[in-house]
Amino acid sequence: MTRRSGWASRSADSSMSPTEAPPDFAARGFVVLPGLLDPGTVQGLGAAVDALIDRLVARSSMTRARWLALIQQVPALAGLDPTLATFQQYSPLVASARAVLQDPGARCVSSSLVLKPPGCSVHLVWHSDRPLWRLDPPDGKALAAWVALDEVGADSGGLRYIPGSHLPGPPSGDEPDAVSPLLAAGDVVLHHADVAHSSGPNRSEAWRRGLVLIFLGSGVRSFA
């Protein structure tokens, strides 16, 4: 897959110390980490996700097709599957989040599964995450990690960001300035709690499965 130049600031073999935040993140409010997950980890997570979907469908009173049409997010993964719970401590991701937040004590506090099956018409309106997370203190350090379990192409309904919209002061951009990172399975996007983002429908014939992990800085709590 061809990626737009300048979006990938770190590779899976790169190390980031807790004192250096990637320039992309500081200026844009998001950074793409290509290949942060090795293929074996991606495969294992994908199998765990598929098995979890099977269990949840079986517990419901709906057909699989109906369940997939209605459910686009499954929260609180740590209590639903041991493989997905363990992933919250995946060291390359934890180290990257700590480096971006410039906080060696940052930790993952929750994870969720986001689903867009082929042809899914659901879209996510423009928003930022901080108001939804109800942080204490309100201005505490926080970010979301979006983990791609499938390739995310131009028609897959991937996340769109307005670069610089996390910065204080007047808005630095609007929707025409939005960019949509193209991702391979195993790529991760880290985004600031204040950056504006949205997503469109999945017009492709392929799945768009992803994991969203929330990282908070030392002493920061979420009451969401």
Secondary structure, DSSP 8 states (H G I E B T S, - for coil): ----TTSB---TT----TT---HHHHHHSEEEETT-S-HHHHHHHHHHHHHHHHHHHHHSSS-HHHHHHH--EE--GGGT-HHHHHHTT-HHHHHHHHHHHT-TT-EEEEEEEEEE-TT----EEEE-SHHHH-EESTT--EEEEEEESS-B-TTTT-EEE-TTTTSSSS----GGG-B---B-TT-EEEEETT--EEE----SSS-EEEEEEEEE-TT-EE--
